Amino acid sequence: MAIEPLRWKGDRLELLDQRLLPEQTVYLACHTAVEVAQAIRDMVVRGAPAIGCAAAFGFALDSRKRLNLQTAYACLAASRPTAVNLFWALQRMRAASDHEQEALRIYTEDLACNRQIGLHGAALIPVGARIMTYCNSGALATSGHGTALGVVRTTFAKDRSITVIACETRPYLQGARLTAWECVQEGIPCTLITDNMAGHLMSKGEVDVVIVGADRIAANGDTANKIGTYMLAVLARRHRLPFYVAAPTSSFDPASADGSAIQIEERPAQEVTGYRGARWAPEGISVRNPAFDVTPAELISGIVCEKGVVLAPDRERVRALLA
Ligand code: MRU
């Protein structure tokens, strides 16, 4: 059965609570923009395109209740800072006259984009490739199908010999909990590793290609994605492996000239000092928890979006793509 991260019910938005996966599949009902914003902040729903879709539906909920839409916009925009899809979706919602229809359009367009990304990306994947991916850029992170994991899905439909290497993605474990779960659900052969094993596997010739998603792509192709992505891109270059980013054009932000303009979310220290109530670090320790990093365009072999593939992305090529 298809994985449904969001279910629109007219008077409410039901979100598959990703905090509880893979152990439980429970939907959380949101009735207002404030509730949706809280769900985004709490990681009930996460992944750049899924956050954008959720915010659009949150806006539509308040519109339906004739609540103040400036307040709805402000609270949703304040939920998480890095994924540009959130702001892109809210701007579309603000400009629309029929808010429910516009939210549904954003949702269905995202699904269509993912399927196109899958087709364009699959053309880049060698037969039988061992594909390393990071974080979760699958159905759970979008309206369905996924971006980087969508490329895996589309490729697997025609080539059953590919395999996935999922990095666990410390500290929030989106790889271990979510990407691994999606692969198990669909019978896609997947091996889970801890993040610090990536270089070793590459050096042993056990990886053919790396593909990841994006939270925000700057005008010059610099790409913000889950913390640790930059490390993988450096490793891929060291081992002469192709490193691809897969993302819809709603993840591009021409207003950010380069990666230094992208705001990186800093998340709570507890995500680093422990997990789900277990604590392994001493009280009083100082912690950093940036949730994203920026991979410079020069380390990216290509960006796959619904319009096609930009090889060796730079300012000119990104501009041409978005024109
Ligand atoms: O903190 P998260 O889980 O929202 O981070 C998600 C990612 O970094 C994904 O790779 C990105 O949003 C692309 S999802 C298609």
Residues whose N, C-alpha, C, O or C-beta is under 5 A from the ligand:
A	BS01	MRU	R46 G47 A48 Y134 C135 N136 S137 A141 T147 Q174 G213 A214 D215 N225 K226
